[in-house]
Amino acid sequence: MGRFWILAGAAVAVVLAAVVPKTAWAQAEKRVALVIGNATYKEAPLKNPVNDARAMAARLRQLNFDVIARENATRQEMASAVAEFAHKLGPDSAAVIYYAGHGIQARGRNFLIPIDATLESETDLRFQAVDIGSLTDELEQAQSRVSFVILDACRNNPFERRMRGGPRGLAAVDAARGSLIAYATAPGSVAADGAGDNGVYTAALLKALNEPGLKAEEVFKRVRIEVTQETKNQQTPWESSSLTGDFVFNITVNVAPTVVAPAASVPAAPSDREALFWQSAQSSNRAEEYEEYLKQFPQGMFAGLARSRIAAAQQAAQLAAKPQQQAALPPPQEAAAKGPAVEERDAMFVAVRTATLREGPDAGAKSVGTLAVDETVAVTGKVKDKNWLRVAQAGRTAYVFGDTLKEIDPSELRAWTALKKDDKAGLEEFAKAYPKGHFAGRARQQLAMLGAPKAAAPGASGSQPPVHQCDRLAANPYIYPLPGVKGVPLETLDPSSAVQACEAALRQSPDEPRFAYQLARALTKDKQYAKAIALFRGAVERGHLGGTTSIALMYMRGEGVPKDEAEAVRLFRQAADKNFAPGQYGVGLAYYNGFGVAKDETEAVKWFRLAARQSYPPAMNMLGLAYMNGRGVAKDEPEAVKLFRPAAEQGLASAELNLGRAYGAGRGVAKDEAEALKWIRRSAEQNNSGGQWSLGRGYRYGLGGLARDDAEAVRWFRAAVAQGLGAAEYDLAEMHAGGLGGLAKDDAEAVRLTRSAADKNVPIAQSAMGTRHTNGNGVAQDNIEAQKWLMLAQRSYGPGDQFERVKKAAQDLAAKMTPAQMTEATRRADQWKSKAVITF
């Protein structure tokens, strides 16, 4: 194994920006930053990274960057932060990744070290560190046009007791076209850690970024001069540049950028008169001043920004004129006169879920009202280093947790508020102008109510048929909503009546894709897969994306078509590329489980988040599970509950189950067995197999305040087994083995159910099969087969007593086996494929 060299890095930053620098006219450019500061390492903790990161985050916010900040992050937390950051990037983004902490050089590549890394060899880097090259790849995929990579490194080596030394410092990397790589010192050298609150290089960079109007090259030149002087020539910053245009971090109206793009596409710099007029308007921040600016300079450099601020003022006035629709917000408490440190903002946001308004930026602060979903509010500031926003309505102030709101394009808000609900042409134009806007779904829903051609599904032709019995019996409750139609989850869909109604609807309207899709749903529940897939394909031909994702799921399961996970993923992506939430969710499921793609839980979370932003309940539920278990994202049980609840309230049975389990275990919410039982029973009564199994265990063991009742337990276990749930098969097997709940003692049925559960990757059933084959209990004695099942059980179990028990059994059995037998057992385990039912 080759040697690798470690650098104790103080800071690493990656900066992306547009070729044309952002000035006030360049509204299309979005500035995004990811800031991570790692200091609390078990070996050689660092002094300055968190201070550096906080200072850089504050400075970047001052420079109009939307900052995602993390401190003392694990690898999982870093990966999650990178994924969140990547979602915000776009072709016109200016973005920054700033990392402060330890860094490593190995084989010419540079790595960032999370606080939970325990590196013993170069191989560990792939699994425990973050490759800077992978970050720059993400940035290139975003198609931003210019990038800055800044590496600030300090002296100490936390792993020198175990690793032989090599070249110090980070590896030199050539700058790609349109980028600049800046090192705190020459590659292969080390940098000073700094005696103050910040590292020498970062302190100089912060100072340079505070200077208005400096082009990027001038910023780094000033940093180089100051660091060289400060360290008495012991440290000389160095850059590698392939920039093709100018970028200004701290913009003033006096900066006239040089651009490579054609002159016709770039607005001219403002005249002195216009600049002074604009400065005057900004100082007053009154709508009439901005209107006067537009009269004087209708095509001026700041015209777009002026119109946005006028729209914001008009929206605030509208909100003030409708107090009965707004939450009553008391004025801020005088006792909190000093208040939190707030960065001033001037933007309109919209509630993406019910938002609690509080007196202060803290979940424990007194609630003073709520914002309903889709309600708009003026955001006047962001609390520094916290994800809380200060909001104002009708002259009153409160604080809202940031994740409950999202910023809205003022032009979209203006267009939406101007629309009349019966303006079909206007709604169609709005949907075309803002296809991914916040109110796009509302526009499509309103079009459906008006009988618009595009209401049923994208690409549907002809007039929308009125609501039919087919809709009431078979409509998907989560896509393409119809007025007055609740929809039916597949678990509770009655195929006999639904097939009959939808066949009649399709005879009346043979070209209507929604009827073809709904009939196919009913046929799927009835396991008439060949007919279903033909109808799904017909719906797809008429633009119904629900047909695309349904066919994808059939390929995933091998229902009606040969099983083909790669084709399933291709179809999910096809729908996802059209911003269809079920498609995004399907891609996420593939990554989460490793179906058709390499398993990647961080990538899965990215796709779940995209679909959840469209309020798609299955995606909110899966994102909640990711947060609950810390898979692909930092573990956050309260956030998981926040995601489960709206999905459960929309009737998603799996979310009802997860919310019930959260209450039962007191995870993310106060423990409440009555509330737990309420949600689990709702899930079970909706024919959710997990809910049925959980309710059965409640009756078997007397959980959640239920009286023990083996007969009732058997009833619910059987209901879950009918849907193929492996966990319920194992419990029912135990009931058969013991002759419990009115069942006759039946060892053969117990073995059959246990094997079926083991085939579905239920670890306790796999362990049981290993024990049975070891002892010849109900099956042939077979050490190879026994070892296979014990190996699979170890792979399924997480760390804990059960894992250790199975591991010990496998070791004891291995001592009785030949090497050839162990090889065969391993081969069988590696070739084993789960038969678990894939849910969607």
Secondary structure as UniProt FT lines:
FT   STRAND          5..7
FT   STRAND          9..17
FT   TURN            24..25
FT   TURN            27..28
FT   STRAND          30..37
FT   HELIX           49..62
FT   TURN            63..64
FT   STRAND          66..71
FT   HELIX           75..88
FT   TURN            91..92
FT   STRAND          93..100
FT   STRAND          103..106
FT   TURN            107..108
FT   STRAND          109..112
FT   TURN            115..116
FT   HELIX           122..128
FT   STRAND          130..131
FT   HELIX           132..141
FT   TURN            142..143
FT   STRAND          146..153
FT   TURN            158..162
FT   TURN            177..178
FT   STRAND          179..183
FT   TURN            187..188
FT   HELIX           200..209
FT   TURN            212..213
FT   HELIX           216..230
FT   TURN            231..233
FT   STRAND          238..241
FT   TURN            253..254
FT   HELIX           263..265
FT   HELIX           272..284
FT   HELIX           287..296
FT   TURN            298..299
FT   TURN            301..302
FT   HELIX           303..321
FT   HELIX           323..325
FT   HELIX           334..336
FT   STRAND          342..351
FT   STRAND          355..358
FT   TURN            363..364
FT   STRAND          367..371
FT   TURN            373..374
FT   STRAND          376..383
FT   TURN            384..385
FT   STRAND          388..393
FT   TURN            394..395
FT   STRAND          396..401
FT   HELIX           402..404
FT   STRAND          405..407
FT   HELIX           410..418
FT   TURN            421..422
FT   HELIX           424..433
FT   TURN            435..436
FT   TURN            438..439
FT   HELIX           440..449
FT   TURN            450..451
FT   TURN            453..454
FT   TURN            458..459
FT   HELIX           469..474
FT   TURN            477..478
FT   TURN            483..484
FT   HELIX           490..492
FT   HELIX           495..508
FT   TURN            510..511
FT   HELIX           513..525
FT   TURN            526..527
FT   HELIX           529..541
FT   TURN            542..543
FT   HELIX           545..557
FT   HELIX           565..576
FT   TURN            577..579
FT   HELIX           581..593
FT   HELIX           601..612
FT   TURN            613..615
FT   HELIX           617..629
FT   HELIX           637..649
FT   TURN            650..651
FT   HELIX           653..665
FT   HELIX           673..685
FT   TURN            686..687
FT   HELIX           689..701
FT   TURN            704..705
FT   HELIX           710..721
FT   TURN            722..724
FT   HELIX           726..738
FT   TURN            741..742
FT   HELIX           747..759
FT   TURN            760..761
FT   HELIX           763..775
FT   HELIX           783..796
FT   HELIX           801..814
FT   TURN            815..816
FT   HELIX           819..831
//
